[in-house]
Amino acid sequence: MRSTFKTVFYVNGSKEKNGIVPIMGRVTINGTIAQFSCKQSISKELWDAKGNKAKGKSKEANAVNFALDNIKAQITKHYQRLSDREAYVTAEMVRNAYQGIGTEYETLLGAFDKENAAFAKRVGKDRAKRTYQKYLIVRKYLAEFIKSKYRRTDMSMKELSEDFIQDYCLFLRNDLGLAQSSVWIYSMPLKHIVATAHYNGKIPRNPFAQYHVNPDHKERAFLTENELEAFSNSEWDNPNFALARDLFVFGCWTGISFVDIKNLTTENIVEMNGGYWIVSKRQKTNVPFQIKMMDIPMRIIKRYEHLREGNKLFNIGSYDMVNKRIKKIAKSCGIQKNISFHMSRHSFAVLALNYGMPIETVSKILGHTNITTTQIYAKVTSSKLENDISAFEDKISGRFTAMQ
């Protein structure tokens, strides 16, 4: 209620020195009080306690009153701005806004803007452009949600509760029509921003700590061995399509993501134990990975050795352009799946598991931080299930006779 807002000035007599006293300010809103120094002082006899200002028309009195009027105008401006944006406003919030304390993390969208500005400087170094774009989209969706749900332009971080993220996820699903997997994707940056604010002491608690969004992971698509063979053997006169084909096949036999293939240099090729290994770190997670190169990826590297610029293994264009080309290649091979470059990692994981590679090793090669991620990506096919069950059946055959 705005009618309770008031700003008054007074002098601190306990700090009197040679007849001079400092001038203090006090903001009161709905029973909350916040005091602050006006960084002004005055002769004690010139102060009008009733009028909250200096007495008379002297040069000193006029200068002090001008400064106090300016302070009051600034505080009123901050109060009005906060009242337009927040569901509730306290005297401390107004005082802090006037003093410039904590303004970066006072609001949710303000925190997003700060995070995104820092993120933008890291794009191309240790952060991917597509991840940055995701954060921008989440910021946009949050602004739309706050305007729709609360009829405001921003939210105080202190107002956030578990209800907020629940309603936000419902907004993504019902109002924007996103699939549950997309709801999960666009809720994670929100949880990260709020958790960071709590970790840095900007808010007293993390209201989303106990809220978990179900990612609803779908089974990951992959190329079968026959499809991979057809893709690998497709012939292209256009060198750009031939490169796209080879890069995808390279990913199928190494499990390396597009951005990490793009970052590979000659320094990442290391000779160990009589063979050649790729030793690097994932750009996305900074997790180290290493994989011994088999014949096919080795031949692909040698195929483009004469085209190398600097120490980069491959001269690769944008992800979107390579993706468009491998889709056309797949279509020409009669592959009906909605193929993307990331499917090469899925294909590697399934191929490796089907031929007996332990899931812990697959996880290490893929550079996953958690083996549960590998379990999602590395789908166990019906052929492996059949082989495993058959092997199990052979081992226990004749041991149990109860049903004979």
Secondary structure as the mmCIF struct_conf table of DSSP 4:
data_model
#
loop_
_struct_conf.conf_type_id
_struct_conf.id
_struct_conf.beg_label_comp_id
_struct_conf.beg_label_asym_id
_struct_conf.beg_label_seq_id
_struct_conf.end_label_comp_id
_struct_conf.end_label_asym_id
_struct_conf.end_label_seq_id
HELX_RH_3T_P HELX_RH_3T_P1 ARG A 2 THR A 4
STRN STRN1 LYS A 6 VAL A 11
HELX_RH_3T_P HELX_RH_3T_P2 GLY A 13 LYS A 15
STRN STRN2 LYS A 17 LYS A 17
TURN_TY1_P TURN_TY1_P1 ASN A 18 GLY A 19
STRN STRN3 ILE A 20 ILE A 29
TURN_TY1_P TURN_TY1_P2 ASN A 30 GLY A 31
STRN STRN4 THR A 32 SER A 43
HELX_RH_3T_P HELX_RH_3T_P3 LYS A 44 LEU A 46
STRN STRN5 TRP A 47 ASP A 48
TURN_TY1_P TURN_TY1_P3 ALA A 49 ASN A 52
STRN STRN6 LYS A 53 ALA A 54
BEND BEND1 GLY A 56 LYS A 57
HELX_RH_AL_P HELX_RH_AL_P1 LYS A 59 ARG A 85
BEND BEND2 ALA A 87 ALA A 87
HELX_RH_AL_P HELX_RH_AL_P2 ALA A 91 GLN A 99
TURN_TY1_P TURN_TY1_P4 GLY A 100 GLY A 100
BEND BEND3 GLY A 102 GLY A 102
HELX_RH_3T_P HELX_RH_3T_P4 THR A 103 TYR A 105
BEND BEND4 GLU A 106 GLU A 106
STRN STRN7 THR A 107 THR A 107
HELX_RH_AL_P HELX_RH_AL_P3 LEU A 108 ALA A 120
TURN_TY1_P TURN_TY1_P5 LYS A 121 ARG A 122
STRN STRN8 VAL A 123 VAL A 123
TURN_TY1_P TURN_TY1_P6 GLY A 124 ASP A 126
STRN STRN9 ARG A 127 ARG A 127
HELX_RH_AL_P HELX_RH_AL_P4 LYS A 129 TYR A 150
BEND BEND5 ARG A 151 THR A 153
STRN STRN10 SER A 156 SER A 156
HELX_RH_3T_P HELX_RH_3T_P5 MET A 157 GLU A 159
HELX_RH_AL_P HELX_RH_AL_P5 GLU A 162 LEU A 170
HELX_RH_PI_P HELX_RH_PI_P1 PHE A 171 ASP A 175
BEND BEND6 LEU A 176 LEU A 176
HELX_RH_AL_P HELX_RH_AL_P6 GLN A 180 TYR A 199
TURN_TY1_P TURN_TY1_P7 ASN A 200 GLY A 201
BEND BEND7 LYS A 202 ARG A 205
TURN_TY1_P TURN_TY1_P8 PRO A 207 GLN A 210
HELX_LH_PP_P HELX_LH_PP_P1 HIS A 217 ALA A 221
HELX_RH_AL_P HELX_RH_AL_P7 GLU A 225 ASN A 233
BEND BEND8 ASP A 237 ASN A 238
HELX_RH_AL_P HELX_RH_AL_P8 PRO A 239 THR A 254
HELX_RH_AL_P HELX_RH_AL_P9 PHE A 258 ASN A 263
STRN STRN11 THR A 265 THR A 265
HELX_RH_3T_P HELX_RH_3T_P6 THR A 266 ASN A 268
STRN STRN12 ILE A 269 MET A 272
TURN_TY1_P TURN_TY1_P9 ASN A 273 GLY A 274
STRN STRN13 GLY A 275 LYS A 281
TURN_TY1_P TURN_TY1_P10 GLN A 283 THR A 285
STRN STRN14 PRO A 288 LYS A 292
HELX_RH_AL_P HELX_RH_AL_P10 ASP A 295 ARG A 303
TURN_TY1_P TURN_TY1_P11 TYR A 304 TYR A 304
HELX_RH_3T_P HELX_RH_3T_P7 GLU A 305 LEU A 307
TURN_TY1_P TURN_TY1_P12 GLY A 310 ASN A 311
STRN STRN15 LYS A 312 LYS A 312
BEND BEND9 LEU A 313 LEU A 313
HELX_RH_AL_P HELX_RH_AL_P11 TYR A 319 SER A 332
TURN_TY1_P TURN_TY1_P13 CYS A 333 GLY A 334
BEND BEND10 LYS A 337 LYS A 337
TURN_TY1_P TURN_TY1_P14 PHE A 341 HIS A 342
HELX_RH_AL_P HELX_RH_AL_P12 MET A 343 ASN A 354
TURN_TY1_P TURN_TY1_P15 TYR A 355 GLY A 356
HELX_RH_AL_P HELX_RH_AL_P13 ILE A 359 LEU A 366
TURN_TY1_P TURN_TY1_P16 GLY A 367 GLY A 367
BEND BEND11 THR A 369 ASN A 370
HELX_RH_AL_P HELX_RH_AL_P14 ILE A 371 TYR A 377
BEND BEND12 ALA A 378 ALA A 378
HELX_LH_PP_P HELX_LH_PP_P2 LYS A 379 THR A 381
HELX_RH_AL_P HELX_RH_AL_P15 SER A 382 ILE A 396
TURN_TY1_P TURN_TY1_P17 SER A 397 ARG A 399
TURN_TY1_P TURN_TY1_P18 ALA A 402 MET A 403
#
